[in-house]
């Protein structure tokens, strides 16, 4: 059980991890010393003067920094002999995910595939195991968010689309890429089309530009349809969205503290799937 854990990052997701880690939180670092110091004060910990200093003082780290540096910072921690939980996306490509596995050398390395821990999705997982929905005929996932002020550019395919693809891997064993439409460099809006082994279509729509926020997953079965946002409802069941999210992160982080989590081989499979969708994007005719 890890008792000294550091956090890399000072944003909203890092704050949720700080609360989830509780007394195991031993330090934080981010490139902005002012923000890092303020974050440390809010969460009763210390701000390390450098990433190297943070690594020297902890057994494990949670990488909750901007998406594009996840892989680099995770690798640095692994090479220092630390256990790592890296937020989604864990890196940029499947090749990088395999390199991280090599760096882990049998140590603890997990990705924050948090959707698997969210209570509405956990209940839905049970429904699927029981066959309540029947044969799945269609999967549709929408996540549209208003533009955000930030000093880095997110990637709709590598970030929020991966949550939907991860659920497809978890529930159905995978999805075959058919098409991908988006800008080629760090797209803010993306549409993915795939199919399950039984031929059922899978569509994923992600937007960081929408003035109308929307989050919904529809699983259409030949017996029943499930509709959920993954946080606050599943058909006629209801949860508090913020509480459900924080509970999911606590569950995920507790597993990490115990040296457990989603096997990294499943993370590699997820990144391989992302590569295949992006190949569809880059090979499409202009």
C-alpha positions in Angstrom: 0.0 0.0 0.0 1.4 3.4 -1.0 1.4 5.9 1.8 3.3 8.8 0.1 1.8 9.9 -3.1 2.5 13.1 -5.1 0.3 14.9 -7.7 1.6 16.4 -10.9 -0.8 19.3 -11.8 -2.8 22.0 -10.1 -6.2 22.0 -12.0 -9.7 20.7 -11.2 -8.9 17.0 -11.8 -5.8 17.2 -9.7 -8.0 18.7 -6.9 -10.4 15.7 -7.1 -7.4 13.4 -6.8 -6.1 15.4 -3.8 -9.4 14.9 -2.0 -9.5 11.2 -2.9 -5.9 10.5 -1.7 -6.5 12.0 1.7 -3.6 11.4 4.1 -1.6 9.6 1.4 -1.1 13.0 -0.4 2.5 14.0 0.3 3.2 16.8 -2.2 2.3 18.5 -5.5 4.3 20.0 -8.3 3.4 22.0 -11.4 5.5 24.4 -13.6 3.6 27.4 -12.1 5.1 27.8 -8.6 2.3 30.3 -7.6 -0.5 27.9 -8.6 1.3 24.9 -7.1 1.8 26.7 -3.8 -1.9 27.8 -3.7 -3.0 24.2 -4.5 -0.7 22.8 -1.8 -2.2 25.3 0.7 -5.8 24.3 -0.2 -5.1 20.6 0.2 -2.8 20.6 3.3 0.3 19.4 1.5 3.6 20.9 0.3 4.6 22.3 -3.1 7.8 20.7 -4.4 10.3 23.1 -6.1 10.8 20.7 -9.0 9.4 17.5 -10.5 12.6 15.8 -9.5 12.2 16.9 -5.9 8.7 15.6 -5.8 9.7 12.2 -7.2 12.5 12.0 -4.6 10.0 12.3 -1.8 7.2 10.0 -2.7 6.5 6.3 -3.6 4.0 7.0 -6.3 2.6 9.8 -8.4 -0.7 10.8 -10.0 -0.1 12.6 -13.3 -3.0 15.0 -13.7 -1.2 17.7 -15.8 -2.2 18.9 -19.3 -2.9 16.0 -21.6 0.0 16.4 -24.0 2.7 16.0 -21.3 1.1 12.9 -19.6 3.4 10.4 -21.3 6.6 12.3 -20.7 5.9 12.9 -17.1 4.7 9.3 -16.5 7.9 7.9 -18.1 10.1 10.2 -16.0 8.4 8.9 -12.8 8.6 5.3 -13.9 12.3 5.6 -14.7 12.7 7.0 -11.1 11.2 3.8 -9.8 7.8 5.2 -8.8 4.3 3.8 -9.2 2.2 5.8 -11.6 -1.5 6.5 -12.2 -1.7 8.7 -15.3 -4.9 10.4 -16.3 -6.5 9.7 -19.7 -5.0 10.1 -22.3 -1.9 8.3 -20.9 0.2 9.3 -23.9 -0.1 10.1 -27.6 0.3 6.6 -29.3 0.1 2.9 -28.7 3.9 2.7 -29.2 4.4 5.2 -26.3 2.0 3.1 -24.2 4.1 0.0 -24.8 7.3 2.0 -23.9 5.7 3.0 -20.7 5.0 -0.6 -19.9 8.7 -1.4 -20.5 9.7 1.4 -18.2 7.4 0.1 -15.5 9.4 -3.1 -15.3 6.8 -5.0 -13.4 5.9 -2.0 -11.1 2.5 -0.4 -10.7 1.3 1.5 -13.8 -2.4 2.3 -14.4 -4.4 4.7 -16.4 -7.3 6.8 -15.1 -10.0 5.0 -17.1 -12.5 6.6 -14.7 -15.7 5.8 -16.7 -15.4 2.2 -15.5 -15.8 3.3 -11.9 -18.8 5.7 -12.4 -21.8 4.3 -10.7 -24.3 4.6 -13.6 -21.9 2.8 -15.9 -21.3 0.2 -13.2 -25.0 -0.5 -13.0 -25.2 -0.6 -16.8 -22.3 -3.1 -16.8 -24.5 -5.4 -14.6 -27.4 -5.0 -17.0 -25.2 -6.0 -19.9 -23.9 -9.1 -18.0 -27.5 -10.1 -17.2 -28.6 -9.6 -20.8 -31.3 -7.1 -19.8 -30.9 -5.0 -23.0 -30.8 -8.0 -25.3 -28.7 -7.9 -28.4 -27.1 -4.5 -28.8 -28.2 -2.8 -32.1 -26.6 0.6 -31.8 -24.3 2.6 -29.5 -24.2 6.4 -29.6 -22.1 8.6 -27.4 -22.3 12.4 -27.3 -20.0 14.7 -25.2 -20.3 18.4 -26.0 -18.7 21.1 -23.8 -18.5 24.8 -24.0 -15.2 26.4 -24.9 -12.8 26.8 -22.0 -10.0 29.2 -21.2 -6.8 27.3 -20.8 -3.2 27.7 -21.8 -3.0 24.3 -23.7 -4.9 22.7 -26.4 -6.8 19.5 -25.7 -7.4 16.8 -28.4 -11.0 15.6 -28.8 -10.0 12.2 -30.2 -7.3 11.5 -27.7 -9.2 12.7 -24.6 -13.0 12.5 -24.4 -13.5 10.1 -27.3 -11.3 7.6 -25.5 -13.7 7.4 -22.6 -16.4 6.1 -25.0 -14.0 3.8 -26.8 -12.8 2.4 -23.4 -16.4 1.5 -22.5 -16.7 -0.3 -25.8 -13.6 -2.3 -25.1 -14.8 -3.0 -21.6 -18.3 -4.1 -22.5 -18.0 -5.5 -26.0 -14.3 -6.4 -26.4 -13.7 -3.7 -29.0 -15.0 -1.7 -31.9 -13.9 -1.8 -35.5 -13.0 1.7 -36.8 -14.9 2.7 -39.9 -14.3 6.5 -40.1 -13.1 9.6 -38.3 -13.9 13.2 -39.2 -12.0 16.0 -37.5 -9.2 18.5 -37.9 -5.9 16.7 -38.2 -4.0 18.6 -35.5 -5.5 18.5 -31.9 -9.1 18.6 -33.1 -11.6 20.4 -31.0 -14.5 18.7 -32.7 -14.6 15.1 -33.8 -17.0 12.4 -35.0 -16.0 8.7 -35.0 -17.9 5.8 -36.6 -17.3 2.2 -35.8 -19.0 -1.1 -35.5 -19.2 -3.9 -33.0 -18.5 -7.6 -33.9 -22.2 -8.1 -34.5 -22.3 -5.2 -37.0 -24.0 -2.8 -34.6 -23.0 0.8 -35.4 -21.0 2.8 -32.9 -21.0 6.6 -33.2 -19.1 9.1 -31.0 -19.5 12.9 -31.2 -17.1 15.1 -29.2 -17.1 18.9 -29.2 -15.2 21.5 -27.2 -16.9 24.3 -29.2 -20.6 23.7 -28.3 -22.7 26.5 -26.7 -25.1 23.7 -25.7 -23.6 21.3 -23.2 -24.6 17.7 -23.7 -23.5 14.3 -22.4 -25.3 11.1 -23.2 -24.7 7.5 -24.0 -27.4 5.5 -25.6 -27.2 1.7 -25.8 -30.1 0.4 -28.0 -30.9 -3.2 -27.5 -33.6 -5.3 -29.0 -35.2 -5.7 -25.5 -34.5 -2.3 -23.9 -32.7 1.0 -24.5 -30.3 2.4 -21.8 -29.8 6.2 -21.7 -27.3 7.8 -19.3 -24.9 10.7 -18.9 -22.6 8.4 -16.9 -22.9 10.7 -13.9 -26.5 11.6 -12.8 -29.0 9.2 -14.4 -29.5 5.9 -16.0 -33.0 5.5 -17.3 -35.2 6.2 -14.2 -32.3 5.9 -11.7 -30.8 9.1 -10.3 -27.5 10.2 -8.7 -25.8 13.4 -7.7 -23.4 14.0 -10.6 -20.6 15.6 -8.5 -20.8 13.0 -5.8 -20.8 10.2 -8.4 -17.7 11.5 -10.0 -15.8 12.0 -6.8 -16.8 8.5 -5.6 -15.5 7.1 -8.9 -12.1 8.8 -8.5 -11.9 7.7 -4.8 -12.5 4.1 -5.9 -10.0 4.3 -8.7 -7.3 6.0 -6.5 -7.9 3.5 -3.6 -7.2 0.7 -6.0 -4.0 2.5 -7.1 -2.9 2.9 -3.5 -3.2 -0.9 -3.2 -1.2 -1.5 -6.3 -4.2 -2.4 -8.5 -6.2 -0.9 -11.3 -7.2 -1.5 -14.9 -4.5 -3.7 -16.4 -2.1 -1.7 -18.6 -2.6 -4.2 -21.4 -6.1 -2.8 -21.7 -4.7 0.7 -21.9 -2.4 -0.3 -24.7 -5.4 -1.8 -26.5 -7.3 1.5 -26.1 -4.4 3.5 -27.5 -4.1 1.1 -30.4 -7.8 1.7 -31.1 -7.1 5.5 -31.0 -4.3 5.0 -33.4 -6.5 3.1 -35.8 -9.2 5.8 -35.7 -6.6 8.5 -36.3 -5.3 6.5 -39.2 -8.8 6.6 -40.7 -8.7 10.4 -40.2 -5.3 10.9 -41.7 -5.9 8.6 -44.7 -9.2 10.2 -45.6 -9.4 12.0 -48.9 -9.2 15.8 -48.4 
